[in-house]
Amino acid sequence: MKTTVELADDLFNRARAHAAKEGTSLRALVERGLHGVLDADEKSVRFQLRDASVGGRGLRTELQGADWHRIREAVYEGRGG
């Protein structure tokens, strides 16, 4: 497919010189670059946070509706906090 791509003058000149140094065409250089970017995206593994939830029955009944200060007190009860 034929298309037009606008490049900054400096980038175009650098790419053209690089292609000439490698003995290839600017088209081949652009295609190689695009393949590299697209292949890298396909191979990248997205981070997935492991499930670190714990068993339990949720918030204790006496703390439902409590403010953070009360919940914090309950967390540290008997632990010197």
HUDAMO-V601866 format. One record per run of one state. SS is the DSSP state (H for helix, E for strand, - for the rest). FROM is the first residue (numbers start at 0). TO is the last residue. If there is no record, write none. Layout:
ss = {SS;SS}
from = {FROM;FROM}
to = {TO;TO}
This chain:
ss = {-;H;-;H;-;H;-;H;-}
from = {0;8;22;25;43;60;63;67;76}
to = {7;21;24;42;59;62;66;75;80}
